[in-house]
Amino acid sequence: QYPDLNPVVEYFLENGFSGMTAVVDSDFGDAVYLFTITPKIQDAQFYAIRDVLNRMKNGFLPDFVILDGYYGKKTLREIAKSYLPDNYEFARSFQLKMSWGTRDVQIYKRKVFL
């Protein structure tokens, strides 16, 4: 069973923007967000963290980091979490109901430094 991503989609429709970038703590979970949200937000880009690790090490900071309890992997989650303290603030958490339990999704938004 795939999760109902409507709450996450609604969050990004309200808080996302054209050209936004987001990283998911997985090696393939980005596709679900990509196909669900990019048709609704022009030029939005979703990446699996494994695909942008080198870019992040060289200073690339996506606008959002998604910690996904369904697609995420422990090692990739730890890597994603290492970027949070200095660069991101907690934005929203969702409990998505599934037939076998719940799935936790947390979204962090990049801090704006003035």
N, C-alpha and C positions, 0 to 999 in steps of 0.2 A: 504494500500500500504506500502510495506517495502522499506526502503531507499536503494539506491545504495551505498554500502560501498566500492566500488573500490578505491576511493581516500584514505580512511583510511587504507585499505589493502596495497596499494602501499607505504604509509608512513611506515608502520611496516616492509614491505619487505626491505626497504632501511635502516631503523634505528633500527629495532628490532634485536634480536639475540637469539640463542638457549638457552633455559632455562629462558627466560625473564618472568617477572610477570607483570600483569596489573590489575588495579582495575577500575570497572565502577561504576558510582554513581547511581546505581539502585538496584532493588531487583531481577531482572531476565535478564536484558539486556546483561549480560556477555555471555550468550549462543550464541547470534548472532556472537559476536567476536570470541568466542571459536571455533565454527563450521566453520567460514569463514577463520580464520588466522592460527589456530594450524596445519592444514594439510600442511601449507607452511613453518612454522617455527618450527623446532624440539623442543619439550618439552616446548613450550610457554604455559603459564597459564594465564587465565583470570578469575577474580573473581568478583562477585557482592559485593559491599562494605559491605553489611549487613552480608555476610558470613565470612568476615575477620576482623570485627571491634575489636574483642578481641585481635587478633594477632597484629593489628596495635597499639592498646593501649599499648601492651607489646613490641613495638619496631620494628615490621615488617614493612618495607617500600618497597612497590612494585616498580619496575623499572619505571612504567608509571601509571598515573592517567588519566582516560578518563571521561570528563564531557560530557554527551550525552543528547542533547535536545529532543530526541525522547523517550528514555527509562528511563532517569533520573527522580528522584523524588526530590521535593524541599528539604525535610528534609535530604535525603541521599546526595544531592548535597552540602548542607551546611557542612555536616560532612566531605565530601571529600575535600572541599575547605579549611577546617581548617588545613589540613596537607600541603597545598601548600606553604605558605610563607617561611618557614624555610627549606624545604626539596626538593622542586621542582622548575623547571624553565619552562616557557612557551615554548612549542616546535612547535605546529602547530594548526591552526584552519581551519575548513572546513565548508562550507555552502553546504549541500546536498539538492538538489532540489527534492521536492515531488509534487504530483498533487495538494495538498492543501496548499502548501507554502514551506518554507525551514526549514531545521533542522540544528542546529548548533552543531558541535562536536569540542571540544577542547582537545588537548592532552598535558599533562605536563610530563616532563622527570625528573627523580630523579637527583638532583645535585650531582656532584662528588666532594668530599672534599679531598684535598691532604694534 
